[in-house]
Amino acid sequence: MGFLFDTKRIKKRLIDMKIFDPTDTTHTLQIIPREYVSTATMILRNELRQTETTHNLTCTNVNGYLTATFTHTMSEGQSFEFEVYDTNDVLLYRGKAYATENI
């Protein structure tokens, strides 16, 4: 029974992870934040290289999702942690992302 529970938990984590296509430099982020805003800042951390990139986002509310596009060059297999903040530096969302064209 424990094995089945662990498998379900792992699958849920993969579903929650954002997937970005490394063959494109423009990416769309769709999240359900703690609060909806029109502008935000996203900090994208490369987990392997331990580097950080900050992106200013213009956000829209589309079907209950905060949606924003940003430009970033990624390579196949890179994994990221990201945080989205409002203009007062209040955390709106924290998540993980993975760059792969195998969707």
All heavy atoms as an XYZ file, in Angstrom:
841
protein
N       0.814     -1.202      0.000
C       0.000      0.000      0.000
C       0.858      1.267      0.000
O       0.553      2.207     -0.679
C      -0.924      0.033      1.226
C      -2.086     -0.896      1.123
S      -3.215     -0.255     -0.098
C      -4.503     -1.394      0.045
N       1.926      1.280      0.768
C       2.786      2.451      0.826
C       3.366      2.803     -0.526
O       3.515      3.963     -0.872
N       3.701      1.803     -1.325
C       4.264      2.050     -2.645
C       3.256      2.766     -3.534
O       3.601      3.707     -4.231
C       4.711      0.735     -3.291
C       5.211      0.919     -4.690
C       6.452      1.485     -4.922
C       4.432      0.562     -5.781
C       6.918      1.676     -6.208
C       4.880      0.747     -7.069
C       6.128      1.309     -7.278
N       1.996      2.372     -3.496
C       0.977      3.016     -4.307
C       0.779      4.468     -3.898
O       0.640      5.343     -4.734
C      -0.343      2.259     -4.220
C      -0.363      0.862     -4.845
C      -1.697      0.195     -4.587
C      -0.079      0.946     -6.338
N       0.817      4.721     -2.610
C       0.666      6.091     -2.116
C       1.818      6.960     -2.613
O       1.617      8.058     -3.091
C       0.594      6.115     -0.591
C       0.553      7.507     -0.037
C      -0.610      8.247     -0.103
C       1.675      8.083      0.531
C      -0.661      9.537      0.394
C       1.637      9.371      1.025
C       0.466     10.086      0.966
N       3.031      6.453     -2.517
C       4.198      7.212     -2.964
C       4.129      7.488     -4.458
O       4.484      8.564     -4.917
C       5.492      6.465     -2.635
C       5.773      6.441     -1.135
O       5.201      7.260     -0.411
O       6.572      5.588     -0.720
N       3.688      6.531     -5.248
C       3.571      6.713     -6.689
C       2.573      7.817     -7.003
O       2.833      8.664     -7.854
C       3.137      5.401     -7.365
O       4.079      4.393     -7.039
C       3.061      5.562     -8.864
N       1.454      7.851     -6.330
C       0.465      8.899     -6.558
C       1.032     10.265     -6.204
O       0.801     11.236     -6.909
C      -0.796      8.631     -5.738
C      -1.622      7.494     -6.275
C      -2.837      7.280     -5.421
C      -3.638      6.096     -5.913
N      -4.792      5.838     -5.059
N       1.787     10.348     -5.131
C       2.369     11.620     -4.717
C       3.379     12.103     -5.755
O       3.414     13.272     -6.098
C       3.024     11.479     -3.346
C       3.415     12.833     -2.761
C       3.906     12.701     -1.367
N       5.253     12.168     -1.446
C       5.912     11.637     -0.446
N       5.333     11.519      0.725
N       7.132     11.201     -0.584
N       4.185     11.211     -6.283
C       5.165     11.575     -7.302
C       4.458     12.045     -8.563
O       4.828     13.047     -9.150
C       6.111     10.388     -7.599
C       7.026     10.148     -6.400
C       6.938     10.646     -8.849
C       7.813      8.869     -6.469
N       3.414     11.361     -8.997
C       2.670     11.773    -10.187
C       2.065     13.153     -9.993
O       2.066     13.966    -10.897
C       1.584     10.754    -10.511
C       2.110      9.489    -11.138
C       0.991      8.546    -11.472
C       1.529      7.258    -12.056
N       0.470      6.300    -12.326
N       1.544     13.455     -8.810
C       0.957     14.763     -8.552
C       2.021     15.839     -8.670
O       1.787     16.888     -9.237
C       0.315     14.816     -7.168
C      -0.352     16.159     -6.911
C      -1.047     16.158     -5.593
C      -1.752     17.427     -5.257
N      -1.390     18.630     -5.878
N       3.214     15.605     -8.170
C       4.290     16.578     -8.288
C       4.620     16.856     -9.747
O       4.875     17.978    -10.124
C       5.544     16.093     -7.574
C       5.488     16.261     -6.094
C       6.822     15.963     -5.498
N       6.710     15.858     -4.070
C       7.604     15.312     -3.303
N       8.681     14.786     -3.832
N       7.448     15.264     -2.005
N       4.641     15.829    -10.574
C       4.941     16.023    -11.985
C       3.855     16.815    -12.679
O       4.123     17.615    -13.559
C       5.152     14.674    -12.682
C       6.402     13.916    -12.261
C       6.420     12.554    -12.943
C       7.654     14.697    -12.572
N       2.617     16.615    -12.280
C       1.514     17.365    -12.863
C       1.612     18.836    -12.470
O       1.360     19.717    -13.274
C       0.159     16.768    -12.424
C      -0.019     15.404    -13.069
C      -0.996     17.692    -12.801
C      -1.185     14.623    -12.533
N       2.015     19.137    -11.245
C       2.119     20.507    -10.763
C       3.321     21.238    -11.354
O       3.365     22.446    -11.342
C       2.215     20.534     -9.241
C       0.915     20.109     -8.583
O      -0.122     20.115     -9.271
O       0.937     19.767     -7.398
N       4.312     20.535    -11.850
C       5.504     21.160    -12.399
C       5.183     21.823    -13.739
O       4.484     21.260    -14.558
C       6.609     20.113    -12.590
C       7.901     20.696    -13.088
S       9.212     19.479    -13.210
C       9.563     19.185    -11.490
N       5.698     23.019    -13.944
C       5.512     23.729    -15.205
C       6.534     23.212    -16.205
O       7.695     22.997    -15.875
C       5.690     25.238    -15.015
C       4.773     25.838    -13.968
C       3.326     25.599    -14.290
C       2.432     26.091    -13.175
N       1.095     25.603    -13.268
N       6.102     23.003    -17.432
C       6.973     22.502    -18.492
C       7.158     23.608    -19.523
O       6.175     24.175    -20.002
C       6.368     21.251    -19.177
C       6.071     20.156    -18.152
C       7.284     20.739    -20.274
C       7.276     19.588    -17.453
N       8.416     23.898    -19.857
C       8.737     24.904    -20.862
C       9.479     24.237    -22.007
O      10.282     23.336    -21.799
C       9.584     26.025    -20.278
C       8.889     26.804    -19.199
C       9.429     26.903    -17.931
C       7.688     27.459    -19.442
C       8.800     27.621    -16.929
C       7.045     28.178    -18.453
C       7.606     28.263    -17.190
N       9.217     24.700    -23.222
C       9.845     24.156    -24.424
C      11.186     24.854    -24.659
O      11.210     26.065    -24.915
C       8.918     24.364    -25.620
C       9.426     23.724    -26.896
O      10.572     23.229    -26.918
O       8.666     23.708    -27.869
N      12.311     24.131    -24.587
C      13.615     24.777    -24.754
C      13.908     25.207    -26.193
O      14.856     25.956    -26.425
C      14.599     23.702    -24.290
C      13.901     22.420    -24.554
C      12.439     22.704    -24.325
N      13.110     24.750    -27.158
C      13.340     25.150    -28.545
C      12.778     26.543    -28.831
O      13.007     27.085    -29.903
C      12.722     24.136    -29.528
O      11.307     24.101    -29.334
C      13.309     22.752    -29.322
N      12.047     27.108    -27.881
C      11.469     28.447    -28.026
C      12.037     29.332    -26.929
O      12.347     28.862    -25.836
C       9.950     28.356    -27.904
C       9.232     29.586    -28.426
O       9.926     30.538    -28.850
O       7.997     29.596    -28.416
N      12.190     30.622    -27.187
C      12.695     31.524    -26.149
C      11.568     32.276    -25.450
O      11.782     32.845    -24.389
C      13.701     32.547    -26.734
O      13.058     33.269    -27.778
C      14.938     31.850    -27.245
N      10.366     32.285    -26.024
C       9.214     32.925    -25.393
C       8.362     31.846    -24.735
O       7.972     30.875    -25.375
C       8.379     33.705    -26.425
O       9.220     34.676    -27.040
C       7.204     34.391    -25.771
N       8.103     32.030    -23.447
C       7.378     31.018    -22.661
C       6.157     31.652    -22.013
O       6.161     32.824    -21.668
C       8.300     30.447    -21.577
C       9.602     29.973    -22.117
N       9.744     28.778    -22.786
C      10.827     30.555    -22.121
C      10.997     28.626    -23.156
N      11.679     29.692    -22.767
N       5.119     30.845    -21.835
C       3.900     31.292    -21.171
C       3.802     30.610    -19.813
O       3.912     29.398    -19.705
C       2.656     30.957    -22.012
O       2.789     31.591    -23.285
C       1.396     31.435    -21.330
N       3.598     31.422    -18.804
C       3.437     30.927    -17.438
C       1.968     31.056    -17.072
O       1.376     32.129    -17.218
C       4.292     31.760    -16.480
C       4.183     31.421    -15.006
C       4.788     30.043    -14.737
C       4.881     32.478    -14.169
N       1.365     29.951    -16.617
C      -0.018     29.955    -16.135
C      -0.026     29.386    -14.730
O       0.365     28.235    -14.518
C      -0.921     29.106    -17.020
C      -1.281     29.746    -18.323
C      -2.345     28.946    -19.048
O      -2.258     27.731    -19.138
N      -3.340     29.643    -19.559
N      -0.475     30.202    -13.775
C      -0.494     29.780    -12.379
C      -1.801     30.233    -11.731
O      -2.494     31.109    -12.248
C       0.703     30.366    -11.590
C       0.710     31.908    -11.665
C       2.015     29.784    -12.100
C       1.753     32.574    -10.801
N      -2.118     29.640    -10.608
C      -3.208     30.121     -9.773
C      -2.541     30.749     -8.550
O      -2.084     30.041     -7.651
C      -4.165     28.986     -9.372
C      -4.778     28.367    -10.628
C      -5.243     29.514     -8.436
C      -5.667     27.173    -10.370
N      -2.432     32.082     -8.530
C      -1.692     32.761     -7.468
C      -2.537     32.977     -6.222
O      -3.747     32.738     -6.223
C      -1.329     34.095     -8.117
C      -2.506     34.368     -8.989
C      -2.921     33.014     -9.526
N      -1.899     33.463     -5.177
C      -2.614     33.806     -3.952
C      -3.486     35.038     -4.155
O      -4.472     35.236     -3.451
C      -1.606     34.064     -2.829
C      -0.875     32.819     -2.435
C       0.066     33.061     -1.284
N       0.627     31.786     -0.874
C       1.910     31.558     -0.726
N       2.779     32.521     -0.926
N       2.336     30.368     -0.357
N      -3.077     35.876     -5.128
C      -3.818     37.102     -5.446
C      -3.550     37.433     -6.907
O      -2.456     37.195     -7.412
C      -3.314     38.238     -4.555
C      -3.983     39.555     -4.782
C      -3.384     40.657     -3.896
O      -2.773     40.351     -2.868
O      -3.541     41.825     -4.279
N      -4.544     37.978     -7.582
C      -4.380     38.342     -8.994
C      -3.881     39.775     -9.097
O      -4.407     40.665     -8.421
C      -5.691     38.158     -9.760
C      -6.057     36.703     -9.871
C      -6.895     36.096     -8.945
C      -5.526     35.919    -10.882
C      -7.204     34.750     -9.026
C      -5.830     34.575    -10.976
C      -6.664     34.004    -10.040
O      -6.956     32.665    -10.126
N      -2.860     39.973     -9.924
C      -2.257     41.291    -10.111
C      -2.055     41.538    -11.602
O      -2.126     40.613    -12.409
C      -0.903     41.390     -9.374
C      -1.086     41.281     -7.869
C       0.075     40.326     -9.867
N      -1.781     42.784    -11.966
C      -1.537     43.095    -13.375
C      -0.046     43.121    -13.705
O       0.338     42.944    -14.854
C      -2.189     44.418    -13.756
O      -1.685     45.453    -12.939
N       0.795     43.334    -12.713
C       2.246     43.271    -12.915
C       2.868     42.474    -11.778
O       2.393     42.525    -10.639
C       2.891     44.672    -12.968
O       2.615     45.354    -11.752
C       2.387     45.478    -14.144
N       3.923     41.763    -12.103
C       4.589     40.928    -11.111
C       6.054     40.763    -11.505
O       6.468     41.124    -12.610
C       3.908     39.568    -11.008
N       6.814     40.192    -10.600
C       8.211     39.869    -10.842
C       8.399     38.384    -10.604
O       7.913     37.848     -9.603
C       9.127     40.657     -9.886
O       8.896     42.047    -10.087
C      10.591     40.349    -10.147
N       9.085     37.723    -11.533
C       9.376     36.299    -11.369
C      10.885     36.125    -11.237
O      11.653     36.655    -12.033
C       8.889     35.488    -12.565
C       9.230     33.998    -12.434
S       8.640     32.972    -13.787
C       9.617     33.582    -15.140
N      11.284     35.374    -10.229
C      12.683     35.005    -10.062
C      12.799     33.545    -10.479
O      12.147     32.673     -9.902
C      13.153     35.197     -8.609
C      13.011     36.679     -8.225
C      14.590     34.715     -8.450
C      13.265     36.957     -6.779
N      13.607     33.293    -11.490
C      13.795     31.956    -12.052
C      15.194     31.486    -11.684
O      16.181     32.113    -12.057
C      13.620     32.027    -13.575
C      13.616     30.734    -14.364
C      12.400     29.879    -13.992
C      13.591     31.043    -15.860
N      15.274     30.385    -10.903
C      16.564     29.851    -10.460
C      16.872     28.544    -11.172
O      16.089     27.603    -11.099
C      16.542     29.575     -8.965
C      16.539     30.786     -8.118
C      16.648     30.452     -6.632
N      16.301     31.600     -5.854
C      15.073     31.922     -5.465
N      14.066     31.139     -5.767
N      14.851     33.007     -4.768
N      18.018     28.486    -11.831
C      18.498     27.256    -12.449
C      19.051     26.389    -11.325
O      20.002     26.787    -10.636
C      19.574     27.567    -13.487
C      20.027     26.340    -14.229
O      20.290     25.300    -13.639
N      20.133     26.471    -15.529
N      18.469     25.216    -11.116
C      18.850     24.384     -9.978
C      20.258     23.797    -10.107
O      20.947     23.629     -9.119
C      17.839     23.253     -9.786
C      16.493     23.764     -9.338
C      15.487     22.652     -9.115
O      15.504     21.651     -9.854
O      14.679     22.795     -8.188
N      20.697     23.513    -11.313
C      22.024     22.922    -11.504
C      23.122     23.975    -11.430
O      24.118     23.800    -10.741
C      22.088     22.185    -12.843
C      23.407     21.501    -13.168
C      23.716     20.420    -12.138
C      23.366     20.891    -14.553
N      22.935     25.054    -12.142
C      23.974     26.092    -12.215
C      23.936     27.064    -11.043
O      24.831     27.886    -10.892
C      23.832     26.872    -13.510
C      24.113     26.019    -14.720
C      24.080     26.844    -15.961
N      24.339     26.005    -17.122
C      23.959     26.288    -18.330
N      23.293     27.410    -18.565
N      24.224     25.486    -19.339
N      22.869     27.038    -10.260
C      22.704     27.951     -9.127
C      22.757     29.415     -9.580
O      23.393     30.254     -8.955
C      23.758     27.681     -8.049
C      23.670     26.301     -7.418
C      22.364     26.089     -6.672
O      21.989     26.904     -5.847
N      21.673     25.007     -6.966
N      22.082     29.713    -10.706
C      21.994     31.083    -11.195
C      20.548     31.553    -11.100
O      19.621     30.743    -11.072
C      22.467     31.181    -12.662
O      21.683     30.293    -13.467
C      23.933     30.835    -12.791
N      20.376     32.870    -11.057
C      19.061     33.478    -10.925
C      18.838     34.502    -12.028
O      19.752     35.245    -12.373
C      19.000     34.249     -9.596
C      18.107     33.699     -8.597
C      18.097     34.529     -7.324
O      18.175     35.765     -7.351
O      18.002     33.889     -6.284
N      17.632     34.526    -12.554
C      17.237     35.528    -13.534
C      15.912     36.127    -13.078
O      15.011     35.408    -12.662
C      17.054     34.897    -14.931
O      18.223     34.169    -15.264
C      16.810     35.954    -15.976
N      15.818     37.447    -13.154
C      14.596     38.139    -12.769
C      13.862     38.607    -14.018
O      14.474     39.174    -14.920
C      14.924     39.345    -11.865
O      15.623     38.872    -10.713
C      13.666     40.063    -11.433
N      12.561     38.340    -14.067
C      11.719     38.739    -15.200
C      10.566     39.594    -14.684
O       9.882     39.202    -13.729
C      11.144     37.506    -15.905
C      12.183     36.611    -16.487
N      12.784     36.849    -17.694
C      12.741     35.472    -16.007
C      13.662     35.895    -17.951
N      13.651     35.044    -16.938
N      10.361     40.742    -15.317
C       9.190     41.563    -15.022
C       8.051     41.066    -15.896
O       8.215     40.906    -17.098
C       9.489     43.037    -15.292
C      10.526     43.575    -14.335
O      10.489     43.282    -13.152
N      11.466     44.345    -14.849
N       6.911     40.797    -15.273
C       5.778     40.197    -15.974
C       4.602     41.152    -16.062
O       4.281     41.838    -15.091
C       5.318     38.933    -15.244
C       6.351     37.847    -14.962
C       5.715     36.739    -14.132
C       6.923     37.303    -16.254
N       3.974     41.177    -17.218
C       2.679     41.819    -17.380
C       1.659     40.684    -17.388
O       1.730     39.789    -18.220
C       2.614     42.613    -18.695
O       3.637     43.607    -18.662
C       1.262     43.270    -18.872
N       0.743     40.711    -16.446
C      -0.136     39.566    -16.194
C      -1.577     39.851    -16.613
O      -2.043     40.981    -16.549
C      -0.116     39.224    -14.705
S       1.530     39.035    -14.013
N      -2.260     38.791    -16.999
C      -3.685     38.847    -17.268
C      -4.357     37.693    -16.540
O      -3.718     36.681    -16.238
C      -3.987     38.743    -18.780
O      -3.409     37.550    -19.287
C      -3.437     39.932    -19.536
N      -5.648     37.849    -16.278
C      -6.434     36.797    -15.651
C      -7.221     36.106    -16.761
O      -8.128     36.690    -17.331
C      -7.361     37.396    -14.600
C      -8.175     36.352    -13.872
O      -8.178     35.170    -14.227
N      -8.876     36.782    -12.853
N      -6.841     34.868    -17.085
C      -7.490     34.113    -18.151
C      -8.087     32.839    -17.557
O      -7.351     31.956    -17.116
C      -6.492     33.765    -19.283
C      -7.169     32.940    -20.359
C      -5.868     35.020    -19.866
N      -9.407     32.775    -17.502
C     -10.119     31.600    -16.975
C      -9.640     31.191    -15.588
O      -9.470     30.013    -15.299
C      -9.996     30.426    -17.946
C     -10.645     30.699    -19.273
O     -11.659     31.383    -19.338
N     -10.067     30.179    -20.332
N      -9.376     32.150    -14.728
C      -8.956     31.860    -13.368
C      -7.462     31.660    -13.185
O      -7.002     31.418    -12.079
N      -6.700     31.751    -14.257
C      -5.247     31.620    -14.182
C      -4.588     32.974    -14.387
O      -5.006     33.741    -15.253
C      -4.714     30.682    -15.273
C      -5.042     29.240    -15.052
C      -6.205     28.687    -15.581
C      -4.191     28.418    -14.319
C      -6.510     27.352    -15.391
C      -4.488     27.083    -14.122
C      -5.645     26.559    -14.651
O      -5.951     25.243    -14.460
N      -3.556     33.245    -13.625
C      -2.713     34.389    -13.903
C      -1.797     33.950    -15.036
O      -1.098     32.948    -14.912
C      -1.898     34.787    -12.670
C      -1.047     36.028    -12.836
C      -1.139     36.886    -11.585
C       0.382     35.661    -13.111
N      -1.830     34.658    -16.143
C      -1.075     34.282    -17.329
C      -0.113     35.388    -17.694
O      -0.486     36.566    -17.693
C      -2.031     34.004    -18.502
O      -2.966     32.990    -18.108
C      -1.294     33.530    -19.732
N       1.128     35.016    -17.991
C       2.143     35.984    -18.393
C       3.133     35.298    -19.317
O       3.347     34.091    -19.232
C       2.863     36.536    -17.174
N       3.733     36.078    -20.204
C       4.782     35.543    -21.067
C       6.106     36.185    -20.674
O       6.142     37.326    -20.174
C       4.497     35.801    -22.553
O       4.365     37.201    -22.755
C       3.239     35.097    -23.012
N       7.171     35.452    -20.884
C       8.510     35.963    -20.606
C       9.476     35.331    -21.600
O       9.181     34.320    -22.222
C       8.935     35.675    -19.164
C       9.084     34.215    -18.830
C      10.332     33.608    -18.843
C       7.979     33.440    -18.506
C      10.471     32.255    -18.541
C       8.109     32.097    -18.195
C       9.358     31.501    -18.212
N      10.623     35.955    -21.755
C      11.637     35.471    -22.679
C      12.832     34.959    -21.892
O      13.361     35.668    -21.022
C      12.092     36.610    -23.621
O      10.944     37.098    -24.312
C      13.110     36.124    -24.631
N      13.217     33.716    -22.188
C      14.361     33.107    -21.492
C      14.883     31.957    -22.355
O      14.097     31.164    -22.872
C      13.932     32.581    -20.123
C      15.075     32.160    -19.260
N      15.775     33.060    -18.494
C      15.641     30.955    -19.050
C      16.721     32.404    -17.836
N      16.655     31.130    -18.174
N      16.185     31.871    -22.517
C      16.797     30.775    -23.264
C      17.056     29.619    -22.308
O      17.710     29.793    -21.276
C      18.119     31.235    -23.914
O      17.840     32.347    -24.751
C      18.739     30.124    -24.728
N      16.531     28.451    -22.669
C      16.670     27.253    -21.836
C      17.260     26.129    -22.662
O      17.175     26.140    -23.887
C      15.306     26.813    -21.305
C      14.611     27.823    -20.462
S      13.010     27.215    -19.897
C      12.384     28.665    -19.072
N      17.840     25.161    -21.975
C      18.378     23.967    -22.628
C      17.589     22.750    -22.182
O      17.050     22.718    -21.072
C      19.850     23.772    -22.261
O      20.615     24.863    -22.691
N      17.541     21.745    -23.027
C      16.848     20.491    -22.721
C      17.350     19.922    -21.392
O      18.549     19.849    -21.145
C      17.084     19.478    -23.847
C      16.449     18.136    -23.624
C      14.933     18.150    -23.755
O      14.394     18.956    -24.524
O      14.290     17.334    -23.063
N      16.412     19.565    -20.539
C      16.746     18.908    -19.279
C      17.037     19.830    -18.109
O      17.267     19.361    -17.003
N      17.001     21.131    -18.312
C      17.240     22.045    -17.206
C      16.040     22.049    -16.269
O      14.900     21.952    -16.702
C      17.484     23.473    -17.698
C      18.837     23.685    -18.321
C      19.045     25.130    -18.728
O      18.136     25.793    -19.226
N      20.243     25.629    -18.520
N      16.322     22.172    -14.981
C      15.240     22.275    -14.005
C      15.383     23.599    -13.263
O      16.491     24.096    -13.047
C      15.254     21.091    -13.038
O      16.478     21.029    -12.354
N      14.246     24.140    -12.889
C      14.201     25.463    -12.284
C      13.276     25.475    -11.076
O      12.331     24.699    -10.997
C      13.657     26.495    -13.293
C      14.453     26.616    -14.545
C      14.154     25.829    -15.646
C      15.498     27.504    -14.631
C      14.880     25.934    -16.816
C      16.243     27.620    -15.794
C      15.932     26.838    -16.884
N      13.557     26.390    -10.173
C      12.620     26.806     -9.139
C      12.238     28.228     -9.509
O      13.066     28.980    -10.041
C      13.285     26.823     -7.767
C      13.687     25.469     -7.257
C      14.408     25.574     -5.917
O      14.968     26.638     -5.596
O      14.407     24.566     -5.206
N      10.986     28.606     -9.271
C      10.614     29.988     -9.554
C       9.663     30.509     -8.493
O       8.937     29.754     -7.849
C      10.017     30.138    -10.964
C       8.684     29.474    -11.155
C       7.514     30.183    -11.004
C       8.603     28.134    -11.498
C       6.285     29.583    -11.189
C       7.387     27.520    -11.687
C       6.223     28.248    -11.532
N       9.728     31.819     -8.306
C       8.845     32.513     -7.377
C       8.290     33.741     -8.087
O       9.006     34.406     -8.832
C       9.606     32.946     -6.120
C      10.117     31.776     -5.316
C      11.023     32.192     -4.177
O      11.582     33.316     -4.220
O      11.179     31.398     -3.248
N       7.014     34.018     -7.847
C       6.356     35.180     -8.433
C       5.939     36.097     -7.287
O       5.305     35.649     -6.329
C       5.134     34.769     -9.286
C       4.442     35.995     -9.860
C       5.560     33.819    -10.399
N       6.322     37.375     -7.406
C       6.039     38.374     -6.377
C       5.233     39.519     -6.964
O       5.386     39.846     -8.144
C       7.348     38.951     -5.821
C       8.168     37.965     -5.036
C       9.138     37.188     -5.664
C       7.976     37.813     -3.675
C       9.893     36.281     -4.953
C       8.733     36.907     -2.952
C       9.694     36.147     -3.586
O      10.441     35.244     -2.876
N       4.404     40.150     -6.124
C       3.710     41.348     -6.574
C       4.643     42.547     -6.437
O       5.816     42.405     -6.069
C       2.384     41.542     -5.822
C       2.550     41.913     -4.359
O       3.691     42.155     -3.891
O       1.524     41.964     -3.658
N       4.152     43.749     -6.714
C       5.006     44.941     -6.691
C       5.452     45.327     -5.281
O       6.376     46.113     -5.123
C       4.282     46.136     -7.339
O       3.024     46.327     -6.677
C       4.055     45.892     -8.820
N       4.804     44.767     -4.267
C       5.204     45.014     -2.870
C       6.074     43.894     -2.319
O       6.241     43.779     -1.107
C       3.962     45.187     -1.990
C       3.170     46.404     -2.388
O       3.731     47.452     -2.678
N       1.857     46.270     -2.424
N       6.604     43.048     -3.208
C       7.453     41.905     -2.833
C       6.739     40.868     -1.969
O       7.356     40.189     -1.157
C       8.744     42.369     -2.148
C       9.673     43.088     -3.099
O       9.655     42.764     -4.302
O      10.422     43.975     -2.651
N       5.425     40.749     -2.156
C       4.652     39.713     -1.472
C       4.616     38.494     -2.390
O       4.288     38.598     -3.575
C       3.215     40.206     -1.167
C       2.365     39.083     -0.590
C       3.259     41.398     -0.225
N       4.966     37.337     -1.837
C       5.000     36.103     -2.610
C       3.597     35.706     -3.065
O       2.684     35.583     -2.252
C       5.614     34.974     -1.782
C       5.722     33.614     -2.461
C       6.725     33.668     -3.612
C       6.132     32.553     -1.453
N       3.440     35.517     -4.381
C       2.159     35.098     -4.948
C       2.138     33.620     -5.300
O       1.097     32.977     -5.270
C       1.850     35.901     -6.216
C       1.737     37.410     -6.067
C       1.561     38.062     -7.423
C       0.600     37.763     -5.132
N       3.309     33.084     -5.676
C       3.363     31.692     -6.120
C       4.808     31.210     -6.076
O       5.734     31.961     -6.354
C       2.840     31.583     -7.558
C       2.640     30.160     -8.032
C       1.445     29.490     -7.821
C       3.653     29.486     -8.699
C       1.252     28.196     -8.255
C       3.473     28.184     -9.140
C       2.272     27.544     -8.915
O       2.085     26.257     -9.341
N       4.982     29.950     -5.722
C       6.295     29.304     -5.746
C       6.115     27.958     -6.427
O       5.165     27.228     -6.127
C       6.819     29.104     -4.332
C       8.145     28.385     -4.266
C       8.635     28.199     -2.842
N       8.972     29.495     -2.277
C       8.648     29.904     -1.067
N       7.940     29.123     -0.270
N       8.997     31.087     -0.630
N       7.022     27.621     -7.359
C       6.880     26.351     -8.054
C       8.179     25.872     -8.668
O       9.238     26.454     -8.489
N       8.057     24.778     -9.421
C       9.186     24.188    -10.119
C       8.845     24.112    -11.596
O       7.682     24.035    -11.971
C       9.489     22.798     -9.587
C      10.078     22.810     -8.184
C      10.701     21.481     -7.889
C      11.586     21.591     -6.679
N      12.978     21.545     -7.024
N       9.893     24.115    -12.411
C       9.710     24.039    -13.862
C      10.809     23.165    -14.445
O      11.884     23.007    -13.844
C       9.748     25.429    -14.473
N      10.538     22.631    -15.621
C      11.472     21.746    -16.299
C      11.431     22.071    -17.793
O      10.359     22.298    -18.352
C      11.063     20.290    -16.069
C      12.053     19.268    -16.543
C      13.265     19.074    -15.883
C      11.790     18.491    -17.657
C      14.180     18.142    -16.321
C      12.696     17.546    -18.107
C      13.893     17.383    -17.430
O      14.798     16.451    -17.867
N      12.596     22.113    -18.423
C      12.671     22.419    -19.851
C      12.811     21.114    -20.636
O      13.790     20.393    -20.482
C      13.865     23.324    -20.143
N      11.800     20.804    -21.453
C      11.838     19.628    -22.293
C      10.907     19.810    -23.479
O       9.865     20.446    -23.360
C      11.472     18.336    -21.548
O      11.619     17.217    -22.429
C      10.064     18.365    -21.016
N      11.313     19.275    -24.608
C      10.413     19.308    -25.758
C       9.625     18.012    -25.866
O       8.787     17.844    -26.744
C      11.187     19.586    -27.055
C      12.314     18.650    -27.353
C      13.092     19.082    -28.595
O      12.468     19.237    -29.652
O      14.304     19.266    -28.479
N       9.834     17.076    -24.944
C       9.107     15.806    -24.909
C       7.892     15.942    -23.997
O       7.915     15.523    -22.852
C      10.006     14.676    -24.404
C      11.186     14.475    -25.290
O      11.066     14.551    -26.511
N      12.351     14.211    -24.709
N       6.836     16.496    -24.522
C       5.636     16.711    -23.704
C       4.612     15.648    -24.008
O       4.375     15.258    -25.068
C       5.050     18.114    -23.961
C       6.095     19.136    -23.557
C       3.772     18.319    -23.208
C       5.706     20.557    -23.866
